[in-house]
Amino acid sequence: MPPNEPDSATALSKPPPRPHQAGAVSRSSAPILLLGGFECSSQRRLDGRRLDLLAATGHDRWALADYRALAEHGLHAARDGLRWHLIETTPGRYDWSSFLPMLRAAQTAGVQVMWDLCHYGWPDDLDIWSEAFIERFAGFAAEAARIVAGELSEPPFFCTVNEISYWAWAGGEIGRMGPLALGQGPALKRQLVRASIAATTAVRAVAPQARFLHAEPSIHVAAGSPESEEAAAAYRTVQYEALDMVSGRLAPELGGNPDCLDLVGVNFYPDNQWYHGGGTIPLGHHAYRPFREMLAEVHARYQRPLMVSETGAEGTARPAWLHYVCAEVRAARSIGVPVEGVCLYPILNYPGWEDERLCEVGLFTSPDEDGRRACCAEFASEIARQQHLFSEADMHGGNDAR
């Protein structure tokens, strides 16, 4: 975010469009927001170990310093998360001590946060397949909204269930994370959609002006041969099932409707394109689909404002990847696709989920004993450059696609 535009930190606080106004949200001239995303996964691994990335990165301890560091780089908004498993250890009883210091730190630093309510983790006593999971999550979401709305002067912003599609695959289909199921991906997807819808309803009952981010992977699957064209197209289309369910286009018995869909987030990484049954398609390959086309397709389907809710690369690829993504976003905005933000994710280096290898993906390193983090200078320079280019494009009405 350009430092000379402080008001843009509230650019995502506008009330959501009503369903009959869906065609009216295309406003590519709206100032774009660059955000920093804090990795907040809290799933159980295949070996049963509970991950807590907020603790592993030190962000829970050094939240104020981290938010201030974001602001110093012109990033006045963020994605972050609550740890449901720590907050509700007893059914219906909530301990907010792990969350309130972070909420207040963000306010002190002047950083607007989109809060994930469930980022792959849930309380140990709860069966994710049960009706109680839906009811308890809705109750937790309502109480979280009450806490956040009571602390803020602007409408709260939530992501109810992060990456329903990925979680259904990783946790329900191949058993890589909790609930460690095999062959149950479609069933888990439906359950998570129900949870998201119930949470949205519960939050709105407490905070009617609340905004919602729906973050899902954006993928492209190409056919490796003429024989695989139909299968590749079908696999690619599956990426839309979760949001089709949330919006009531698919499986309306789950309770979805267009009003449940607000800001549509697309998570996009260097390995999000591949051949059906084959390997990753690298950037620059003839089969690589331009990201601008993927963004346009999502917007055409849902007619909602978009955000690149996660994007990033590792090591020396960080600046080049950001350069590509931001150029594609500007190109999409220049043809009327309302992309309102790009979230650099994760903004902190973190230990890998499965092997705890240090993943150097962030703008900032691990903290020292006083909470100080070093900054990746090359990545910081590219962020500043992209902020300048977005600012220039905004001044020209979004028509600068450099």
Residue, then its C-alpha position, 0 to 999 in steps of 0.5 A: m500500500p502506498p504510504n501516502e494513502p493511509d485511508s486505503a487501509t479501510a478500503l475493504s470495510k465497505p458493506p457487502p453487496r446485496p445479491h440483486q446488486a451482484g453486477a454492480v461490484s465491478r469497480s476496478s478503479a478502487p484503490i488496491l490494497l497490499l496485505g501481509g498474511f500471517e501463517c496461522s495453520s493449526q491442524r494435526r499432522l499424520d503423526g498426530r502432532r498439533l501444529d501451531l504456526l502462530a506460536a512456531t513463528g513467534h507471531d503470537r508473542w511479538a504481534l505488535a512488533d510484527y504489525r508495526a513492521l508491516a506498517e513501516h513497509g506500507l502494508h496497513a492490512a493483514r490476514d491473521g487467525l484465531r486458534w479455536h482449539l486454544i479458545e474453546t477447550t471446554p464446550g461453550r466456554y471461551d478463553w480469549s487470552s490467546f487472541l485479545p493481545m493480537l487484536r489490540a496490537a493490530q489496532t495499536a499499529g493501525v493495521q486492519v486484519m481479516w481474521d481466519l476463524c478456522h484454519y484447519g484446526w478445531p478443538d480436540d473433543l469435537d468430532i468434525w463429522s458431527e452436527a455438534f461441529i456445525e453448532r459449536f463452530a457457529g457459536f464460536a464464530a458469533e462470540a468471536a464476532r462479538i469480541v472483535a466488533g466490541e473492540l473495533s470502530e469499523p466493521p469486522f472482517f472474517c474468513t470463516v473456513n480457510e480453503i475448504s477445497y484444499w482441506a477437503w482434499a488434504g484432510g478428507e481424501i488423502g489423509r495428510m492432515g486432520p481428520l486424516a480420512l481417506g476417500q471422503g473428500p466430497a463429504l468433508k467439503r460438504q461439512l465444511v461448507r455447512a460450517s462456513i454458512a452457519a458461521t456466516t449466519a451467526v456472525r451477521a446476527v451479532a455484527p450485521q455489517a461484518r465482511f467475509l473473505h472466502a479464500e480458495p485455491s485457484i488452479h489450472v489443469a492442462a491436458g497432457s494428451p488429447e485423451s485427457e482433455e475431458a478429465a483435465a477440464a473436469y478436474r479444473t472445474v472442481q475448484y469451484e465446487a466449494l463456492d458454488m455450494v456456499s452461494g447455493r448454485l450447487a447442493p442448495e440443501l446445504g443452505g447456501n445462497p448468494d448473500c453468503l458470498d462476499l469478497v472472493g479470495v484466490n490463493f495462487y502459488p507457483d505450483n498451482q498449474w499442472y498437467h493432468g496426471g503429470g508435473t507442474i507447468p512452470l511459469g513461461h511454459h506455453a501451457y501456462r495459463p495467464f493469471r489474469e485469465m484465471l482472475a477474469e474467470v472467477h469474477a465472471r462466475y461469481q460477480r463479486p470483488l476479488m482478492v489474491s488472498e495468498t501468494g508467494a514463492e520461496g528464496t530468491a524467487r520471491p521478488a520475481w513471483l510478486h512482479y509477475v502476480c502484480a503485473e497480472v493483477r493490473a492487467a486484470r483490473s485494466i479490463g474491469v476485473p475488480v481485484e481489491g487486494v494482494c496478500l503476501y503469504p506467508i509474510l514471515n519465514y516459517p517451519g514446514w508443516e511436515d519436516e519443519r524445514l525453514c521455509e524462507v518465503g517471507l518479508f521477515t525472518s524468524p525473531d531474535e530473543d527481543g522479537r526483532r526480525a531481519c528483512c529480505a531487502e530484495f523482496a522489500s524493494e520489489i514490494a515498494r516498486q509494486q506499491h508505486l506501480f499500483s499507485e500510478a495505475d490508480m491515478h490513471g483509473g486502473n488502466d496502467a497494466r505494467 
